[in-house]
Amino acid sequence: MISVSDAELDELRARLKATRWPEPWPVTGWDAGTDTAELRRLVAYWASDFDWRTHEAAINALPSHLADIDGTPLHYLRYDGEHPDALPIVLTHGWPSSFLELTALADRLAAPSRYGGTPTDAFTVIVPSLPGFAFSPQRPQLTDTPQTHDLWHRLMCDVLGFEHYAAHGGDLGAGITSRLAEAHPDEVVAIHVLAVAGPQDYDASGLTPQERTYLDSLAAWQQQEGGYQHQQSTRPLTLSHGLSDSPAGLLSWIVEKYRAWSDCGGDLSSRFSDDFVLTQASLYWFTGTISTSFRPYYEYAHGLTRRVRRVHVPTALALFPADLSRPPRSWAERTHNITRYTHMPRGGHFAAHEEPGLLARDITEFFRTYR
């Protein structure tokens, strides 16, 4: 699936070793952005001791497939369920993520007996790479092109031949999953998401106290943490030139999110090994997709992505304590048919990697009703 030449690997290492570091500020830690000392440590490891070849081989050993949907190439993983009546499910990743983040979850869902479960709970799991991420090329134009949720539906029904299927997603993947269910309710039996879009309009006078508190917290988060989103939504190409040229810059941009959005208590290594972080960064680097990974933000901000209005299929919402937002049930019910609402005991934005066991259990319990 991926074959990085020795010349490409040597060039990456040379760029890392030649990193031009910024003048230090009289601050320490992460308050003003990525901690320089931590970034220097990761860059030094990436340049010298990180064994890309081992991770390249592991990626190539995954059950990867390629589909062509009316000229749009799509990469996906397929994990066949261990039971003949396994329910098909499509899992959708977010940003700054890739299909790799979902492999531990996919394995648990496809082969529950390996993790103490029962074979009758098995899913046949499909994990596509979003267009413009890793091995799925970006779509060739901004307008007059199929939206991602419709590509997923074509993949599941037309290419793979499933008559009915389930769906799960977090972050960008939650929006895609919701749009998928809204557009194709006859085939999507139910969805499990880690976030929901707010309603297109609402009467502020009718908000509950919980909803007001939630919206205030969301505004505070946007003020303190939302700079990346504003940049990627408004001027992504300005950012892309730097991150596509500097692997240290690319790593700085994404590693801050791994730390800030995970349930790591400020210690990145408690949730992510150096090798995991650098494999993700290497995937972005070698496939040249950090720039194209910004497109969902730009397209949504410019009205090129369909808005979620009302999802009628049964919806489970699982909220992890360190995720970006945790809406009250009443807020989620404004746009979704919420039939399961769960506060998880631990985990964050990258739940499929941080807590694959907890997430697999919640997905499994929810979908038992819809098999």
C-alpha positions in Angstrom: 0.0 0.0 0.0 2.9 2.4 0.8 6.5 2.1 -0.3 8.7 4.9 0.8 12.0 5.0 -1.1 15.3 5.3 0.7 15.8 8.7 -0.9 12.5 9.9 0.5 13.4 8.6 4.0 16.8 10.2 3.8 15.3 13.5 2.8 12.9 13.5 5.7 15.7 12.8 8.1 17.8 15.5 6.6 15.0 18.1 6.9 14.4 17.1 10.5 18.1 17.4 11.4 18.3 20.8 9.7 15.2 22.2 11.5 15.5 25.9 12.0 14.2 26.4 15.5 12.4 29.7 16.6 13.9 32.1 19.1 12.9 30.9 22.5 10.3 32.8 24.5 10.4 33.4 28.3 7.7 30.8 28.7 7.8 27.1 29.4 5.4 24.3 28.9 2.4 24.3 26.5 0.5 27.5 27.5 1.7 29.4 24.3 1.6 26.4 22.0 3.7 23.3 21.4 6.4 22.9 24.1 9.7 23.3 22.3 11.6 20.9 24.5 9.1 18.1 23.8 9.0 18.9 20.1 12.9 18.8 20.0 12.9 15.4 21.6 10.3 14.0 19.2 12.1 15.5 16.2 15.4 14.0 17.3 13.9 10.6 17.7 12.1 10.9 14.3 15.3 11.9 12.6 17.5 9.1 14.1 15.9 6.2 15.9 12.3 6.0 14.6 12.0 2.8 12.6 9.7 3.7 9.7 10.3 0.4 7.9 8.7 -1.6 10.8 5.6 0.6 10.8 5.5 0.7 7.0 5.4 -3.1 7.0 2.6 -3.1 9.6 0.5 -0.7 7.6 1.0 -2.8 4.5 -0.1 -5.9 6.5 -3.5 -4.3 7.2 -6.6 -5.5 5.2 -6.4 -2.6 2.7 -8.5 -2.3 -0.4 -9.1 0.3 -3.1 -12.4 1.2 -4.7 -13.3 3.4 -7.6 -16.6 5.2 -7.4 -17.3 6.9 -10.7 -13.7 8.0 -10.9 -13.2 8.8 -7.3 -10.6 6.5 -5.7 -11.2 5.4 -2.1 -8.9 3.5 0.2 -10.5 1.4 2.9 -9.8 -1.4 5.4 -12.1 -4.4 5.6 -12.3 -6.6 8.7 -14.7 -9.5 8.1 -16.8 -10.4 11.1 -16.2 -13.7 12.8 -19.9 -14.6 12.6 -21.7 -15.3 9.4 -24.5 -12.8 10.3 -22.1 -10.0 11.3 -23.6 -6.6 11.0 -21.7 -4.3 8.5 -20.5 -1.0 10.0 -18.6 1.8 8.5 -16.2 3.7 10.9 -15.2 7.2 10.0 -12.1 9.0 11.4 -11.6 12.7 12.0 -8.7 15.2 12.1 -5.7 15.1 12.8 -6.2 11.3 12.4 -6.2 8.5 9.9 -7.5 5.0 9.4 -4.7 3.9 11.8 -6.5 5.4 14.7 -9.4 3.0 14.2 -7.6 -0.3 13.8 -7.8 -1.4 17.5 -11.5 -0.6 17.6 -12.1 -2.4 14.2 -10.4 -5.6 15.4 -12.5 -5.7 18.6 -15.7 -5.2 16.7 -14.9 -7.8 14.1 -13.6 -10.5 16.4 -15.2 -9.9 19.8 -14.3 -13.4 21.1 -10.6 -12.5 21.1 -11.5 -9.8 23.7 -13.8 -11.8 25.9 -17.0 -11.2 23.9 -19.3 -13.4 21.9 -19.1 -14.1 18.2 -22.8 -13.2 17.7 -21.9 -9.6 18.5 -19.4 -9.4 15.5 -19.4 -6.7 12.9 -17.9 -6.7 9.4 -16.0 -3.4 9.7 -15.2 -1.0 6.9 -12.7 1.8 7.7 -12.4 4.3 4.8 -9.8 7.0 4.5 -11.4 10.4 4.1 -10.8 12.0 0.7 -7.5 13.9 0.9 -6.2 11.7 3.9 -3.5 9.1 3.5 -4.3 6.8 0.6 -7.5 8.4 -0.6 -6.7 11.2 -3.0 -8.5 14.5 -2.7 -11.5 15.1 -4.9 -10.5 17.0 -8.0 -12.8 20.0 -7.5 -14.6 21.8 -4.8 -18.1 21.9 -6.4 -20.2 19.4 -8.4 -18.6 16.4 -6.7 -20.1 13.7 -4.5 -20.0 14.5 -0.8 -18.2 12.1 1.5 -21.3 10.6 3.0 -22.6 9.7 -0.4 -19.3 8.1 -1.3 -19.6 6.0 1.8 -23.1 4.9 0.9 -21.9 4.0 -2.6 -19.0 2.1 -1.1 -21.2 0.1 1.3 -24.1 -0.6 -1.0 -22.8 -0.5 -4.6 -19.3 -1.7 -4.2 -19.5 -4.0 -1.1 -23.1 -5.1 -1.7 -24.5 -4.5 1.8 -28.3 -3.9 1.9 -28.3 -2.5 5.4 -25.5 -1.3 7.6 -24.5 0.7 10.7 -22.2 3.7 11.1 -20.0 5.2 13.7 -17.8 8.4 13.8 -16.2 11.0 15.9 -15.1 14.6 15.1 -15.4 15.1 11.3 -16.5 11.5 11.2 -19.5 12.3 13.4 -20.7 14.8 10.9 -20.3 12.5 8.0 -22.0 9.7 9.9 -25.0 12.0 10.7 -25.3 13.2 7.1 -25.1 9.5 5.9 -28.0 8.6 8.2 -30.0 11.6 7.2 -29.6 11.0 3.5 -30.0 7.2 3.5 -32.3 6.2 6.4 -33.6 3.1 4.6 -30.2 1.5 4.5 -28.6 2.9 7.7 -30.1 1.0 10.5 -28.7 3.2 13.3 -25.7 5.4 14.1 -23.2 5.8 17.0 -21.4 9.1 17.2 -19.1 11.0 19.6 -20.4 14.4 18.7 -23.5 16.1 17.1 -24.0 19.3 15.1 -26.0 22.0 16.6 -29.4 23.0 15.1 -29.4 25.4 12.2 -31.6 27.8 14.1 -33.2 27.9 17.6 -35.0 30.2 19.9 -32.5 31.4 22.5 -35.3 32.1 24.9 -36.2 28.4 24.9 -32.8 27.1 26.0 -32.6 25.1 29.1 -30.1 26.1 31.8 -28.0 23.1 30.8 -28.0 24.2 27.2 -27.0 27.7 28.1 -24.1 26.4 30.2 -23.1 24.2 27.3 -23.1 27.0 24.7 -21.1 29.2 27.0 -18.5 26.5 27.5 -18.4 26.0 23.7 -17.8 29.7 23.1 -15.1 29.7 25.7 -13.4 26.7 24.0 -13.6 28.4 20.6 -11.9 31.5 22.1 -9.1 29.5 23.8 -8.6 26.5 21.5 -10.4 27.2 18.2 -7.6 29.1 16.4 -6.6 26.1 14.4 -10.2 25.6 13.2 -10.5 29.3 12.1 -7.2 29.1 10.2 -8.1 25.8 8.5 -11.5 27.1 7.6 -10.5 30.5 6.3 -6.8 30.5 5.1 -5.8 26.9 4.9 -3.4 27.3 2.0 -1.3 29.9 3.9 -0.7 27.3 6.6 -0.3 24.4 4.1 2.8 25.9 2.5 4.7 25.8 5.8 3.5 22.4 7.0 4.1 20.7 3.7 7.7 22.0 3.7 8.7 21.4 7.3 8.1 18.0 9.0 8.9 19.6 12.3 6.2 22.2 11.7 3.7 19.5 10.7 4.5 17.5 13.8 4.1 20.6 16.0 0.7 21.4 14.5 -0.7 17.9 15.2 1.0 16.9 18.4 -0.4 19.8 20.3 -3.9 18.5 19.4 -3.0 15.0 20.6 -2.0 16.4 24.0 -4.8 19.0 24.4 -7.7 16.9 23.2 -6.8 13.6 24.9 -7.4 12.3 28.4 -3.6 12.4 29.1 -3.5 14.8 32.0 -0.8 16.8 30.3 1.4 13.8 29.7 1.2 12.9 26.0 3.1 9.6 26.5 0.4 8.3 28.9 -2.0 8.0 25.9 0.2 8.0 22.8 3.6 6.3 22.2 6.2 8.2 20.3 6.0 5.6 17.6 2.2 6.1 17.2 2.5 9.9 17.0 5.4 9.7 14.5 3.7 7.1 12.4 0.7 9.3 12.0 3.0 12.3 11.2 4.9 10.2 8.7 1.7 9.2 7.0 0.8 12.8 6.5 4.3 13.6 5.4 5.0 10.8 2.9 1.5 11.0 1.3 1.7 14.8 1.2 -1.8 15.1 2.7 -1.6 17.6 5.5 -2.8 20.4 3.2 -5.7 18.3 1.7 -6.7 17.2 5.2 -7.8 20.9 5.8 -10.4 20.8 3.0 -13.3 19.6 5.1 -13.0 22.7 7.3 -12.8 25.1 4.4 -15.7 23.4 2.5 -17.9 23.4 5.6 -17.2 27.1 6.3 -18.0 28.0 2.7 -21.3 26.2 2.5 -20.0 23.4 0.3 -21.0 20.7 2.7 -24.5 19.7 3.5 -25.8 20.7 6.9 -27.4 18.3 9.3 -31.0 19.2 9.9 -32.7 16.1 11.4 -31.5 12.6 11.8 -34.4 10.2 12.2 -32.6 6.9 12.5 -31.9 5.8 16.1 -28.7 7.5 17.4 -26.4 6.7 20.2 -24.2 9.5 21.6 -21.2 8.6 23.7 -19.4 11.5 25.4 -15.8 11.1 26.6 -14.8 13.5 29.4 -11.7 15.0 27.7 -13.4 15.5 24.3 -13.9 18.9 22.8 -17.6 19.2 23.7 -20.2 17.4 25.8 -23.7 18.6 24.8 -26.6 17.8 27.1 -29.1 15.3 25.8 -31.7 17.9 25.1 -29.4 19.7 22.8 -28.5 16.6 20.9 -32.2 15.7 20.6 -32.7 18.9 18.6 -31.0 17.3 15.6 -30.9 13.6 16.3 -33.2 10.8 17.4 -31.2 10.0 20.6 -32.0 6.6 21.9 -28.8 6.0 23.9 -26.8 8.8 25.7 -23.7 7.7 27.6 -21.1 9.6 29.7 -18.0 7.5 29.4 -15.7 7.3 32.5 -12.4 8.2 30.8 -11.0 9.0 27.4 -10.9 12.0 25.0 -11.2 13.1 21.4 -9.2 10.1 20.1 -11.4 7.6 21.9 -10.9 4.8 19.4 -7.2 4.8 20.2 -7.3 5.9 23.8 -10.1 3.6 25.0 -10.9 1.1 22.2 -12.4 -1.4 24.7 -14.8 1.1 26.2 -15.9 2.3 22.8 -16.3 -1.2 21.4 -18.5 -2.2 24.3 -20.8 0.8 23.9 -21.1 0.3 20.1 -21.8 -3.4 20.6 -24.4 -2.9 23.3 -26.2 -0.3 21.3 -26.4 -2.2 18.0 -27.7 -5.4 19.5 -31.2 -4.1 19.0 -30.6 -3.5 15.3 -29.2 -6.7 14.1 
